[in-house]
Amino acid sequence: MRSVFSSESILPIPSGLKFEWIRQRPGEDGGEFLLIGKSERYYLVRYAGIADYIIDLEAGSINWSPHSSSEEDSDSGFHLGKNQVIPMILSTQNQLVLHASAVRLPSGAAIAFSGPSGFGKSTLANAIARKPDVEHFADDWITVSQSSESAEASAYEEEVISAMEQPIEPCEPSPVSEGSSSLKFSIDDLAAFKLPHCPLERIYLISPETYGGRITTRPMKAKEAYVSLARNLFRLDSTDRNHLAKEVKLLSLLLNKIPIFSLSYPRRKRDIPALVRHILDDQPQDN
């Protein structure tokens, strides 16, 4: 892989601090979009042309800098930090972090809709949340914790982004972007924004297929559900075997606690009311 540190738009790395690249995700143009590097203590999450995030798991902090002083990069940096980087960090804390939108039903239980960006998770959750006594619980990700018999979903208030905008204290220089202006945000600060957890009743994995324009849900078999859920989890370090072993265990336990459905539906505005009724009338089934 070519070095991304040769670009003049990228902040310099002080001598002595080296990162091993452990993940790369290309952008639509085929170039590097997301890069994750690992050193002895730090992780570097880089969204090319937007921002660097230096993660110190020991200190529980994110120290980040946009790649330019433009307002657009700053706004993009805040949102990427909230919707991508924070979930990556929480994934290291013995819980599953699922790329999903979720609603809380009148019963108090939550249902989640998972799938890649652009599959309609937020649109569907927003539509269901317009029904009486249904609450929009999470927009882009949830954490899933488990007891011996149940699974629970947690989310964070949207105001968590304001905590990232304001440094809690004068920021120390980032170990990567030394000498640059940056904001420091502690993961401990998230606790104040965590919403009360609620039972997780079922998960729908949204299919890209429309199957002739019909609204269809079907219980997924364990292996299929495992693979699909694993594809939609946030991870910081996919090379950490201990973490991956814990993830396998947590996913396996989850499949034994709640039903996982495949959901396909036509992406037409006129079909949304019928889709909402279909979801709310759907009854959990053993998979």
N, C-alpha and C positions, 0 to 999 in steps of 0.2 A: 504494500500500500504506500502511495506517495505520502510524504510528510505534509500535514496540513499547517505546520508551523512556519512554512516558508512564505506564506501570504503576508503582505504588508498590513492587511486589515485585521490580522489576528494578533492578539496581545502576546508579548514574548514570555518565554518560560525561563526562570532563573536557572543558572547552571547548577547541576547536581540533582535536579528533580526530573525524573524520567517516568514516562507513562508507557505501559504496554497496551496497545489497542486490543480490546476484547469484543467489540461489537461495532458494526458498521451497517447503516441503512441508507441505500441510495435514494435520491430524490427523483422526481418525475423526469428530470433532464438527464438522469443517469449519473450525475455527480454525487459527491458525498453530501448527505443531508444531516444525518445523525451519526456522531462518533462518540464512543464511550471508551475512556482510557482508565487504567488502574495503576496506581503506584503502591508503595508499601503501606501508606496510610490513607491517601486521598483517591477519590474518583473524579475524573473530569468528564462532564457531559457537555458536548459541543453540538449546538445546532448551527450549522455552517451559515455564516453571514448574518446571524441573529444574536447569539449570546453564548457565553461560557458559564458553566455552573460547576463550582468546586465543592465537592461533598466530602465532609469530614464526619464519618460515622461515629468516631470516638467522641467528638464534641457535639454531635447531633446538629450540625449547622450546614447551611448552604451559603456560599459566598459567590456572588455572580456579577457579571459585567456584560452589558450589551456590546456588540462589536462596533457600534457607532453611537453617536450622540443624538441620532434622530428619534423623534417621538414615536415613530412607527416601530423601530427596533425595541424601544423601551416597553411599549405596549405588548408587542409579541413576546418579549422576554418574560414579562409578568405572567402572561397566560400560559406559556410553555412551562414555566416554573410550577404553576398551580396545577395544571392538568396533566403534566407528563413527569416532571422531575420529582415532585413530592410523592406521587404514587410509587415511583421507582424506589425511593428511600423507604417508604412504609412497607414495601414488599420484603425488606430484610428483617422485619420484626415479627416473625413467626405467625404471619397471617397471609391470606390470599388477597391480592388487590386486583379487582376485576374491572376491565374497561367496560363500563355499563352505565346506563341510566336506570333509575328506579323510582317507583311510586309506592306510597304507603296507603293501604286499603283501609276502609272503615273499621275492619277487624283489628287493625294495628300491625298486621303483617305486611311485609314488603314483597313485591315482585320486581325482578330485574330484567332488563333487556340488554343483551351483550352482542358485540360484533364490532368489526372495524369501523373506522371513521367513515361517515357518509352512508351508512346502512339504514339510517332513519331512527336510531335509538331515542334521540332527544325529541324528535317530532312525535313519536308514538307516546312517550312518557308525558309530554305536554298535553297531548290530546286526552289521555286518560285522566290527567290531573284536573281537567275541567269538570269532571263529574262530581256531584255532591259528596263531601266528606272524603275525597281522595286527595292526597297530598303529593306534590312533586318532591321526592326525597333526595335524589342525586342526579346530576346532569351528565357527568362524564366518567366517574369511577366510584366504586364502593370498596370498602374493606370488609372481608368476611372472616368472622371469628367463630369458633366452634366449641361447644361443650360436648359431653358424652352423648347427648341425645338430640341436640338441635344445632342449627346454624343461625347466626345473627349478622345483620348488615349494619354497617355504620357509614356515615357520610359527614361532610363538613360544610359549614355555612359558606355561602358565596363570599362573605366578608373576609374570609381568610386571605384573599388577595390583597386587601388593604394592609394586612400585617407585613406582606412582602414589600409593599411600597415604602414603608417607613422603617428605617433602621432603628432597632431598639436602643442601640448604643453606638458610639463612634466605631466605625468599621476598621478592623485591622486589614492591612493589605492582603489580598488573595495570594496564596502560594504560587498561583500560575500567572495571574494578571498583576504582578507586583507593581506598585506605584500607580495603578489606575484607580479611578473612582468606582466603587462597587458597594452593594448592599449586602449586609449579613443578616441571615434569617435563621433562627433556631427552630429545630423541629419540635422542641418542647412547647413553643408558642402555639402549636396547633391545638393543644388540648382545650384551650378556651373556645375553640370554634367547632369542636366535635359535637354533632347532634346525638341525642339519645339513641342507642341502638334498638333495633326491632327485629323480631323473628323474620327470617328469610323463607318465604313460602315456596317459591319456585323461580326458575331462571329460564328465560326464552333466549335461544341463540338465533339471531336473525339470519336467514338464508338469503343469498343474493338471487336465488331462483324464484320465479313467480308462479310456475306451474300452471300456465294457462289463465292467469288472472284470478285464481281462487285463493281464499284465505284458508290456510292449512296449518294446523299444529299437530305434531306427533311426538310421543315420548321417544327420547333417544336412548339407545342401548349404551351400556356403561362405557365401552371402549370408544365409541363415537363421541359421546359427551365429554369424555376425558380429553381427547385430542382437541376438540373444539374449544373447550374451556382453557386448556393450556395455551392455545394460540392467542387468547385474549387476556392473558395475565400481564401485569406490569412486572418487569424484572430489572434490577440494576446490574447484577453480575451473573450472567448465564454460564460462567466458568467455575463458579463456586459449587463444588460437588455436595458439600454439606447442606447448602441452601436448597439445591435441586432435590436432594433426598427428602428434605422436609416438605417441599412443595408436592412431591409425589404422594406423600402420606396424607397431606391436608386435602388434596384433590380427591384421593380415594375415599377418604372419610366423608367428604361433602356429597359424593355420588350416592352414598348410602343413607343420607339424611333427607334430601329434598329431590323432587323430580326436575329433570332438565328436559326442555322441549325444543324442538326445531320449529321455527316460525317462518312461514313464507306468506307473502301477501303482495298484491299489486301496489305499485307506488303511484297511486292516483288519489287526488284530494277527495274526490267524491266517495271513495271507499273507506275513508277514515272512520266515520260513525259506525259502520258495520264491523270494522276491525276492533274498535273499542268495545263494542258489545261482545264480540267473540272472546276477547281476552278476559273481560270481567265475568263472563258466564263459564269460562273454562274452569274445570275442576282438577286439582292436583291428582296425579295418578302415579302409581309406582312404576319406575322405569326398569 
